[in-house]
């Protein structure tokens, strides 16, 4: 009896210290991300000093033309696109895992990236524009339209009666295989020039970065995040199991459809700009979950920060590994990220999922 | 097995038209000794673009011997295909086989065309061996001969040409071409080698500039990278690209500050409609090509670069890399890089002479353009 009364303030204290710890971890992630962006912007074959880069950043008008172009038109868009794309893909993966209750789910499990690759290849191999009005943006628009078509197909099928979470995932896998086969067919008939363009595209690369693309991805993030944040507790509840969430008054079905739509948008746009960078969508959320747990108030920003940090650090690494050349970033994300991820899962005592 | 072989051989003998055919042995580029009944009358080309060499030997009717080819000529070099199709309409009826990849063909179809020989590219050997095609074809008496105009063009072109000349029974014609080829190539290499203190300008070759949104696809030591070195330049991308193909960081162009920029181009309307590529090639629109080349130089990677400031910016036909005319590209590059050393050399004259003496189609200008 006495022991219980003396212990009664403990859960509150424990909760408060847990929250403090999580806020601290989020702060740490922000700090690391800022550091990574700084290194990304100051690193490059043109070997400018950090002081020069800083001066160009804060007073671009005074800098010499070449330096301004390098910092503002080449390095900054790439560094920023790494952040927005990393955050978008990771957020998309996080919510996909949440609503589908599956640790393997990511936008790519549902065939979105396969569909985008197919759309892009359609443009690069056959010169087919799905939206002929903007021919200069043929590749990204094709990729986006295909990815959204795949997403809407899944979306439409999941509104049917009797469609469970497992069915959605299986349908997604069916889409992955169909689009991969269609892509392989296109590659088989492609000329050498077109083939190498397709292969390079599917490896993912930040070299196509422009300020316009940074803006588009940022706007989509800014629109999606509040919508997810408003549903934060409901999404947390869904992780306890569909039945329990429903008992708590969460409209599980509607929530899942809404999230599915937002996730499609979050994944399709970055993929159409940078190509396939599949790893972030799975690993970003898992890193956040291991560090911060399931509570969406922390999990949501954590997943975005983790994704952005991974992609930004990868961008730094790709410059350091092969200075002067461009190593497709999709290759490095997986090669470097996987050992780190495995170490994190294996050393962490508690269950990863 | 022996029975099948003799049966196949007998059938082939019955169908082989020439009564003069006698077995000869050639050593191909892969170092294999192959016995072929020559001169051959029915040939399968393992790559459609091998026709570039076949036409040199069979000026009158270059497609008479060709009973089948891989369907890549039309795709990869549309302007050349059209020029040939205009003069020899029958080329659209030559059976094509397989996909566009090396070494992927339907062996049954190949056998049914009953060729005297199959001429394959060296780079297809791995795939062909993998599938065991060589043994299977040998059983029905169809030999494979490997040639190479692509992997090591400047080492293997003359040798490959001599081999095909032997097979076709046109050895004199092959020797004529080889003499011309050597003569034209040494006009550059001899001069470059003779310079004791040659200043090699730094050259950035942008592969298929404007083909995709990304900047700065380039070449390592092979291909156009090699041609730049032969022409007395220094290939800017060589230290950064380990293989033949790769992409350099846009910023590297600014950092390296090349003296000359060469963009490879071609008519890629079929793949990138309305794209930013420079459409040089036979019969191209020069004014349009120049305008597109100028537009490409406005991208961030070329800001304030010496080559752009001094207008040392050129575009050249991308297909030079896999055609027998690559020595002409070397000449053109050399005259851009060292105008003083090669003041008396006109690459266009060489290209014209090549057409007049060896090719069945007429010369049409437009293979290059320069901002100089």
Interface residues (C-beta under 8 A of the other chain):
Chain A: X44 X45 X46 X47 X65 X66 X69 X70 X73 X74 X75 X124 X125 X126 X127 X129 X135 X136 X138 X139 X188 X189 X190 X191 X192 X193 X194 X196 X197 X200 X201 X205 X207 X208 X319 X322 X323 X324 X325 X326
Chain B: X72 X75 X76 X99 X100 X101 X208 X211 X212 X213 X214 X215 X216 X239 X240 X241 X245 X246 X247 X248 X249 X250 X251 X252 X254 X255 X256 X268 X269 X270 X271 X272 X273 X274 X275 X276 X300 X301 X303 X304 X318
